[in-house]
Amino acid sequence: MRPVHLSVNGLPDAYREITMSLLVGVVDRMTVSIVDLPVVSKRSHGIGDVANRVRNVILKLETKDGLVGWGEASPWPVFTGSVEGTSAALDVYFRPLVIGQNPMHITAVMEATEATLVGHFEAKAALEMALYDLVGKAVGLPVSELLGGRCRSRIPLSISLANPDFAADLELAKRVYADGLRILKVKMGFSDHRFDLDRLQVLREELPSDMEIRVDYNQGMKPYEALKRLRDIEVFQPGFIEQPVPAKEWTTMTELTSKLDTPVMADESVFSPVDAIRAVERRIANCFSIKVMKSGGMRHGQEVATVANAGGIGCYGGDMFETGLAHLAGVHMIAATPNISLGCEFYQASYYLKQDLLTKPFPLENGEVVVPETPGLGIDVDSDRLKEFIVDSRG
């Protein structure tokens, strides 16, 4: 369906409601699919490994007029939730809240999800994503414009190194440098401290000096050892040190932030705007990693960034094991949020999945993500390719 550009400003509320319903229609069909996606290598983190494949949930919303909105949930049991729980949240609990509704009513629908089911942030993120995609296509605007308007058109890309086979990771680092990337994030804490130091030493020796190196422990350090070991890490001048200790260890996070010269980033410690308020008050970090999945959607992610900005905290665009679809939601969120200014890690679609699900390649150019200007999320899912990876579908 071709987007219709129509102004309804100034119309009485009743007429505006009728006009918007005619413009967008109502959600007539909802399909929830679990997909099994092969990956190129094992990845180790401080809280667990990923190997062989990842399982995500793809959401498809349709109207009678032929508009389609896509969403994705990318849960990880040790971090946020399970794919089974996410699928059930969408299929059983959220389906009645969406079918027959005007997708323009994003706020009302998302408020209803909060009242219906606690947690399940990824399911809520997928639903919000699909609604925004539908509305953007209906009115002919990219999602970033619906989130407040873009403040940037390109976002520096970071790629994470987490392969226990460091020789393979070193080759990857050299390849992405040739592709124009200038930010690496090294996953730490899944082996011993010497292994971490040795990898940083080699990376500093083998890569050009303009490659920024950041480190991420994914909660992998014990609080009593963190300060001493992180002072060893500071010798290599990392751009930041992400979530060195378990999420609940706020006192240690505050101590590390106050005593280290390197900025400390909170990831697992900060999910919601309420978490962000407490984190700012206690100064547990210098910066936050904001993820669409853990925030429960793009708008909650923006709320976290707003709180952080008020407290002088910088923000970074993190991700889970996502396809290009969820990456796009993160891109639009960052494009419309000034304080998420430390780059993003939306590399999975291009460098980790064996095959992405989008009809076009995820938009990278010379080490940066290019924010789509086309309506909705900007690139649709390839339905035929999607079918190859579906292991369960309802709707």
C-alpha positions as CSV (number, residue, x, y, z in Angstrom):
1,M,0.0,0.0,0.0
2,R,1.4,3.4,-0.9
3,P,1.7,5.8,2.1
4,V,-0.8,8.6,2.2
5,H,0.4,12.0,3.5
6,L,-2.6,13.6,5.2
7,S,-2.8,16.3,7.8
8,V,-5.4,16.0,10.5
9,N,-4.3,18.9,12.7
10,G,-7.1,21.1,13.7
11,L,-9.9,18.5,13.3
12,P,-12.2,17.8,16.2
13,D,-11.2,14.7,18.2
14,A,-13.9,12.5,16.8
15,Y,-13.1,13.3,13.2
16,R,-9.4,13.0,13.8
17,E,-10.0,9.5,15.2
18,I,-12.1,8.5,12.2
19,T,-9.5,9.9,9.8
20,M,-6.6,8.1,11.5
21,S,-8.5,4.8,11.5
22,L,-9.1,5.2,7.8
23,L,-5.5,6.0,7.2
24,V,-4.0,3.1,9.1
25,G,-6.8,0.7,9.7
26,V,-6.8,-1.7,12.6
27,V,-4.5,-4.7,13.3
28,D,-6.2,-7.7,11.8
29,R,-3.6,-10.4,12.1
30,M,-0.6,-11.1,14.4
31,T,2.0,-13.8,13.7
32,V,4.5,-14.9,16.3
33,S,7.4,-17.0,15.1
34,I,10.4,-18.5,16.8
35,V,13.5,-18.6,14.6
36,D,16.7,-20.6,14.9
37,L,19.6,-18.6,13.4
38,P,23.1,-20.1,12.8
39,V,26.1,-18.0,13.9
40,V,29.7,-18.0,12.7
41,S,31.5,-18.8,15.9
42,K,31.4,-19.4,19.6
43,R,31.2,-16.3,21.9
44,S,32.1,-16.3,25.5
45,H,31.0,-13.7,28.1
46,G,31.4,-13.3,31.8
47,I,27.9,-14.8,32.4
48,G,27.7,-17.4,29.7
49,D,28.5,-18.7,26.2
50,V,26.7,-18.6,22.9
51,A,27.5,-21.1,20.2
52,N,26.1,-22.7,17.0
53,R,22.9,-20.7,16.9
54,V,20.7,-18.1,18.6
55,R,16.9,-18.2,18.9
56,N,14.8,-15.1,18.5
57,V,11.1,-14.2,18.1
58,I,9.9,-12.4,15.0
59,L,6.5,-10.6,15.2
60,K,4.4,-9.6,12.2
61,L,1.4,-7.3,12.5
62,E,-0.9,-6.9,9.5
63,T,-3.9,-4.7,8.7
64,K,-6.7,-5.5,6.3
65,D,-5.4,-2.7,4.0
66,G,-2.2,-4.6,3.5
67,L,0.2,-2.7,5.8
68,V,2.8,-4.9,7.6
69,G,4.8,-4.0,10.7
70,W,7.7,-6.1,11.9
71,G,9.2,-6.5,15.4
72,E,11.8,-8.7,17.0
73,A,12.6,-10.0,20.4
74,S,16.1,-11.3,21.2
75,P,16.1,-12.8,24.8
76,W,19.0,-14.4,26.5
77,P,18.1,-16.6,29.6
78,V,21.1,-15.5,31.7
79,F,20.4,-11.8,30.9
80,T,16.7,-11.1,30.4
81,G,14.5,-14.0,29.6
82,S,13.8,-17.1,27.5
83,V,12.5,-17.4,23.9
84,E,9.7,-19.6,25.1
85,G,8.5,-17.0,27.6
86,T,8.8,-14.2,25.1
87,S,6.8,-16.1,22.5
88,A,4.0,-16.9,25.0
89,A,3.9,-13.3,26.2
90,L,3.2,-12.1,22.7
91,D,0.9,-14.9,21.6
92,V,-1.2,-15.4,24.7
93,Y,-1.1,-12.1,26.7
94,F,-0.5,-9.4,24.2
95,R,-2.5,-10.7,21.2
96,P,-5.9,-9.7,22.8
97,L,-4.5,-6.2,23.4
98,V,-3.5,-5.7,19.7
99,I,-6.1,-7.4,17.5
100,G,-8.7,-4.9,16.4
101,Q,-6.8,-1.9,17.7
102,N,-5.6,1.1,15.8
103,P,-1.8,0.9,15.7
104,M,-1.6,4.7,16.1
105,H,-2.5,4.1,19.8
106,I,1.0,3.0,20.7
107,T,0.9,4.5,24.1
108,A,-2.4,3.0,25.1
109,V,-1.3,-0.5,23.8
110,M,2.0,-0.4,25.6
111,E,0.4,0.8,28.8
112,A,-2.0,-2.1,28.5
113,T,1.0,-4.5,28.3
114,E,2.5,-3.1,31.5
115,A,-0.8,-3.7,33.3
116,T,-1.2,-7.2,31.8
117,L,2.2,-8.8,32.3
118,V,5.2,-7.9,34.5
119,G,8.6,-8.0,33.0
120,H,9.0,-9.6,29.6
121,F,10.9,-6.6,28.3
122,E,11.8,-8.2,24.9
123,A,8.2,-9.0,24.1
124,K,7.2,-5.5,24.8
125,A,10.1,-4.2,22.7
126,A,9.0,-6.3,19.8
127,L,5.4,-5.2,20.0
128,E,6.3,-1.5,20.2
129,M,8.8,-1.9,17.3
130,A,6.1,-3.5,15.1
131,L,3.6,-0.8,15.9
132,Y,6.0,2.0,15.1
133,D,6.9,0.2,11.8
134,L,3.2,0.1,10.9
135,V,2.5,3.7,11.7
136,G,5.7,4.9,10.0
137,K,4.7,3.2,6.8
138,A,1.1,4.5,7.0
139,V,2.2,8.1,7.4
140,G,5.3,7.9,5.2
141,L,7.8,8.7,7.9
142,P,10.9,6.9,9.4
143,V,10.5,5.8,13.0
144,S,13.2,8.3,14.1
145,E,10.9,11.1,13.1
146,L,8.1,9.6,15.1
147,L,10.4,9.4,18.2
148,G,11.1,13.1,18.1
149,G,13.1,13.7,14.9
150,R,16.7,12.7,14.1
151,C,19.6,14.5,15.6
152,R,22.2,12.4,13.7
153,S,22.2,10.5,10.4
154,R,25.2,8.2,11.0
155,I,26.3,6.3,14.1
156,P,29.8,4.9,14.7
157,L,29.8,1.1,14.9
158,S,31.6,-1.0,17.5
159,I,32.1,-4.8,17.1
160,S,32.7,-7.1,20.1
161,L,35.5,-9.7,20.3
162,A,34.4,-12.7,22.3
163,N,35.8,-15.8,20.6
164,P,37.8,-18.1,22.8
165,D,40.0,-18.6,19.7
166,F,41.8,-15.3,19.9
167,A,43.6,-15.9,16.6
168,A,40.3,-15.8,14.9
169,D,39.2,-12.7,16.7
170,L,42.5,-11.0,15.8
171,E,41.8,-11.6,12.1
172,L,38.3,-10.3,12.6
173,A,39.6,-7.2,14.2
174,K,41.9,-6.6,11.2
175,R,39.1,-7.2,8.8
176,V,36.7,-4.7,10.4
177,Y,39.4,-2.1,10.6
178,A,39.8,-2.5,6.8
179,D,36.0,-2.1,6.6
180,G,36.3,1.3,8.3
181,L,35.4,0.4,11.9
182,R,37.4,2.2,14.5
183,I,35.9,0.8,17.8
184,L,36.4,-2.6,19.3
185,K,34.9,-4.0,22.5
186,V,36.8,-6.9,24.0
187,K,34.7,-9.3,26.1
188,M,36.7,-10.1,29.3
189,G,36.4,-12.3,32.4
190,F,35.4,-15.6,30.8
191,S,39.0,-16.9,31.2
192,D,41.8,-15.9,33.5
193,H,43.2,-12.4,34.0
194,R,46.4,-13.2,32.1
195,F,44.5,-14.2,29.0
196,D,42.7,-10.8,29.1
197,L,45.9,-8.8,29.5
198,D,47.6,-10.8,26.7
199,R,44.8,-10.1,24.3
200,L,44.9,-6.4,25.0
201,Q,48.6,-6.4,24.5
202,V,48.4,-8.1,21.1
203,L,45.6,-5.9,19.9
204,R,47.5,-2.7,20.9
205,E,50.6,-4.1,19.0
206,E,48.8,-5.4,15.9
207,L,46.2,-2.7,15.3
208,P,46.7,0.9,14.2
209,S,46.6,3.5,17.0
210,D,43.3,5.0,15.9
211,M,41.4,1.9,16.8
212,E,39.7,2.6,20.1
213,I,39.5,-0.5,22.4
214,R,36.9,-0.8,25.0
215,V,36.4,-3.7,27.4
216,D,33.3,-5.5,28.8
217,Y,33.2,-8.0,31.6
218,N,29.5,-8.9,31.5
219,Q,29.5,-9.1,35.3
220,G,32.5,-11.5,35.2
221,M,34.7,-10.1,38.0
222,K,34.4,-10.8,41.7
223,P,34.0,-7.6,43.7
224,Y,37.0,-8.1,45.9
225,E,39.4,-8.5,42.9
226,A,38.0,-5.9,40.6
227,L,39.9,-2.7,41.5
228,K,43.4,-4.3,41.5
229,R,42.8,-6.1,38.2
230,L,41.1,-3.1,36.5
231,R,44.2,-1.0,37.3
232,D,46.1,-3.5,35.2
233,I,43.6,-3.1,32.4
234,E,43.9,0.7,32.6
235,V,47.5,0.4,31.3
236,F,46.0,-0.3,27.9
237,Q,43.9,2.9,28.0
238,P,40.5,1.4,27.2
239,G,37.7,3.8,26.1
240,F,35.5,2.4,28.9
241,I,35.1,-0.6,31.2
242,E,31.6,-2.1,31.0
243,Q,29.8,-3.9,33.8
244,P,32.9,-5.4,35.6
245,V,31.0,-6.9,38.5
246,P,27.5,-8.5,39.0
247,A,24.5,-6.2,38.4
248,K,23.5,-6.2,42.1
249,E,27.0,-5.0,43.3
250,W,26.1,-1.3,43.2
251,T,28.5,-0.4,46.1
252,T,31.4,-1.9,44.2
253,M,30.4,-0.1,41.0
254,T,30.3,3.2,42.9
255,E,33.8,2.5,44.3
256,L,35.2,1.6,40.9
257,T,33.7,4.6,39.3
258,S,35.3,6.9,41.9
259,K,38.7,5.3,41.9
260,L,39.4,4.4,38.3
261,D,40.6,7.0,35.7
262,T,38.8,5.0,32.9
263,P,35.0,5.6,32.5
264,V,32.9,2.8,34.0
265,M,29.8,1.7,32.1
266,A,26.7,0.1,33.6
267,D,24.8,-2.4,31.5
268,E,23.1,-5.1,33.5
269,S,22.7,-2.8,36.5
270,V,20.4,-0.4,34.6
271,F,17.3,-1.6,32.8
272,S,14.6,0.9,33.4
273,P,14.3,4.7,34.0
274,V,13.8,3.9,37.7
275,D,17.1,2.0,37.7
276,A,18.7,5.0,36.0
277,I,17.5,7.5,38.6
278,R,19.0,5.4,41.4
279,A,22.2,4.8,39.4
280,V,22.6,8.5,38.9
281,E,22.0,9.2,42.6
282,R,24.6,6.6,43.7
283,R,27.0,7.4,40.9
284,I,27.6,3.8,40.0
285,A,28.9,4.6,36.5
286,N,30.0,7.3,34.2
287,C,28.0,6.0,31.3
288,F,25.1,3.6,30.6
289,S,24.5,1.0,27.9
290,I,21.0,1.4,26.6
291,K,19.4,-1.6,24.8
292,V,16.0,-1.7,23.2
293,M,15.5,-5.3,24.5
294,K,16.3,-4.7,28.2
295,S,14.5,-1.3,28.3
296,G,11.3,-2.8,26.9
297,G,11.2,-0.6,23.8
298,M,12.6,2.5,22.1
299,R,10.7,5.0,24.1
300,H,11.8,3.5,27.5
301,G,15.3,3.6,26.1
302,Q,14.9,7.3,25.4
303,E,13.7,7.8,29.0
304,V,16.8,6.2,30.4
305,A,18.9,8.4,28.2
306,T,17.0,11.5,29.4
307,V,17.6,10.6,33.1
308,A,21.3,9.9,32.3
309,N,21.6,13.2,30.6
310,A,20.2,15.1,33.6
311,G,22.8,13.3,35.7
312,G,25.8,14.0,33.4
313,I,26.0,10.3,32.3
314,G,26.9,9.4,28.7
315,C,25.1,6.7,26.8
316,Y,25.9,3.9,24.3
317,G,23.7,1.8,22.1
318,G,24.0,-1.8,23.1
319,D,22.4,-4.9,21.6
320,M,21.6,-8.5,22.2
321,F,21.9,-11.4,19.6
322,E,19.7,-9.6,17.2
323,T,19.0,-9.6,13.5
324,G,19.1,-6.5,11.4
325,L,15.4,-5.9,12.2
326,A,15.9,-5.2,15.9
327,H,19.1,-3.4,15.0
328,L,17.0,-0.9,13.0
329,A,14.9,-0.1,16.0
330,G,18.0,0.7,18.0
331,V,19.3,2.8,15.1
332,H,16.1,4.9,15.0
333,M,16.2,5.3,18.8
334,I,19.8,6.5,18.8
335,A,19.1,8.8,15.8
336,A,16.4,10.6,17.8
337,T,18.2,10.7,21.2
338,P,21.1,13.2,21.6
339,N,22.6,11.6,24.7
340,I,23.2,8.2,23.1
341,S,26.4,9.5,21.7
342,L,29.0,6.9,22.3
343,G,28.3,4.8,19.2
344,C,26.5,1.4,18.9
345,E,27.2,-2.3,18.6
346,F,24.7,-3.3,15.9
347,Y,27.1,-5.7,14.2
348,Q,25.4,-9.0,14.6
349,A,23.6,-8.9,11.3
350,S,26.7,-8.1,9.3
351,Y,29.5,-10.0,11.2
352,Y,27.9,-12.7,13.4
353,L,24.8,-14.2,11.9
354,K,25.5,-16.5,9.0
355,Q,22.5,-14.9,7.3
356,D,20.4,-11.9,8.2
357,L,16.6,-11.7,7.6
358,L,16.3,-8.3,5.9
359,T,15.5,-7.8,2.3
360,K,18.5,-5.5,2.0
361,P,21.8,-5.5,3.8
362,F,21.9,-3.7,7.1
363,P,23.0,-0.2,6.3
364,L,26.7,0.1,7.1
365,E,29.1,2.5,5.3
366,N,32.8,3.0,6.2
367,G,32.4,1.9,9.8
368,E,29.2,3.7,10.5
369,V,25.5,2.8,10.5
370,V,23.5,5.0,8.1
371,V,20.1,5.9,9.5
372,P,17.4,4.9,7.0
373,E,15.2,7.7,5.7
374,T,12.5,5.4,4.2
375,P,9.2,4.9,6.1
376,G,8.9,2.8,9.2
377,L,12.0,0.9,10.3
378,G,13.3,1.4,6.8
379,I,14.0,-2.2,5.6
380,D,11.5,-5.1,5.7
381,V,12.0,-8.7,6.5
382,D,12.5,-11.2,3.7
383,S,9.5,-13.4,4.2
384,D,10.8,-16.3,2.1
385,R,14.1,-16.3,3.9
386,L,12.3,-16.0,7.3
387,K,10.5,-19.3,6.5
388,E,13.8,-21.2,6.3
389,F,14.6,-20.4,10.0
390,I,11.2,-20.7,11.6
391,V,10.9,-23.6,14.2
392,D,7.5,-22.6,15.6
393,S,4.8,-20.1,14.4
394,R,1.5,-19.0,15.8
395,G,-1.1,-16.7,14.3
